[in-house]
């Protein structure tokens, strides 16, 4: 599938991501259902949204969440999104995962929700150093749906910086690759030289569950907003 790459200067990344996001939002004829990620990748994008909060409204759908935390824990991804985007933009409709619920019941609830409401209209995603999307680690089937996953040591190490030295949970709930494949519009945000190799492998290597992000090669309506260091290996 052809995709659009928006190559940005580091300083302009958030602004360009917001432009692509708003244009895509405007193309959806109803209240868009939008998946948003956590991580360092979307930070400038969220900053730009906070700087210009008057944008069309949308419903937020959670991408992934640690398991086993109290619902008030500030380290929950859902709280992170509340602080960075949803409260500043006054987004009221939020489909979030309950970290404290029985995991199997929670997965059943999420699957039932998607059966009733259908796929998201847009997914904004980041890519992990090992090619993970959300918490779909290498080996995740492209047919996978929302489910409980065990995090790899690499991902636990990558997430350590969000935990102030605390112990990163080892289990999480994530939407599956099949949930992401059904989405009409996808925006991939990539920043920094450390992501250059995995971005290249995702887009130009074999399409394989060993690189979960390689599903993007077959994805319709894909926009990649990447700064120049992240694009260093691209042809
Ligand atoms: C995290 C999150 C993902 C995120 C990815 C990349 O573990 N579960 O949703 O996209 O890894 O994170 P970062 O943007 O900090 O590199």
Boltz pocket constraint, residues with backbone or C-beta under 6 A from the ligand:
constraints:
  - pocket:
      binder: B
      contacts: [[A, 37], [A, 38], [A, 39], [A, 40], [A, 41], [A, 42], [A, 63], [A, 64], [A, 125], [A, 126], [A, 127], [A, 128], [A, 129], [A, 132], [A, 133], [A, 134], [A, 135], [A, 155], [A, 158], [A, 159]]
      max_distance: 6.0
